[in-house]
Amino acid sequence: MTRELTRVESDTLEALIDLTSVKAVLEAISDICGAKEEHIIANWQDEKTARVWAEACGLVGCASVDVRV
């Protein structure tokens, strides 16, 4: 299930970026994706879904390295 961010959610995300940086927010998202991967493996043993979260972790983590804002 996917959906677009609501205006309030988007404003909250923008506020986080304003308080920290795009880099910090991307690093946090990468960390969250990694934690979700670990949770899925530990609690559900669903390697297929865990792999999706691992890939997201890696991609967002790589993006955070390149961001200078």
C-alpha positions in Angstrom: 0.0 0.0 0.0 1.5 3.3 -1.0 0.1 6.8 -1.0 1.3 10.4 -1.4 2.2 12.4 1.7 -0.5 14.6 3.1 0.1 18.3 3.2 0.7 18.1 7.0 3.2 15.2 6.5 5.0 17.1 3.8 5.2 20.2 5.9 6.5 18.1 8.8 9.2 16.7 6.6 10.1 20.1 5.3 10.4 21.3 8.9 12.8 18.4 9.7 14.9 19.4 6.7 14.9 23.0 7.8 15.9 22.1 11.4 18.7 19.7 10.2 19.6 19.1 6.6 18.5 17.0 3.6 21.5 14.8 4.4 20.4 14.2 8.0 16.9 13.3 7.0 18.1 10.9 4.3 20.5 9.3 6.8 17.6 8.8 9.2 15.4 7.3 6.5 18.2 4.9 5.6 18.5 3.9 9.2 14.8 3.4 9.5 14.8 1.2 6.4 17.6 -0.9 7.8 15.8 -1.3 11.1 12.6 -2.4 9.3 14.7 -5.0 7.4 16.1 -6.4 10.7 12.6 -6.4 12.3 11.1 -8.3 9.3 13.9 -10.9 9.4 13.8 -11.3 13.1 10.0 -11.5 13.5 8.6 -12.7 10.2 11.5 -14.5 8.4 10.3 -12.9 5.2 13.5 -12.5 3.2 11.8 -11.2 0.1 10.2 -8.2 1.9 13.4 -7.7 4.0 15.4 -7.5 0.8 13.2 -4.6 -0.4 13.9 -2.7 2.8 17.6 -3.5 2.5 17.7 -2.1 -1.0 15.9 1.0 0.1 18.4 1.4 3.0 21.3 1.2 0.6 19.9 3.5 -2.1 18.8 6.2 0.4 22.1 5.8 2.2 24.0 6.3 -1.0 21.9 9.3 -1.9 22.7 10.8 1.5 26.4 10.6 0.8 26.0 12.7 -2.3 23.8 15.4 -0.8 25.4 18.6 0.3 22.3 20.5 1.5 
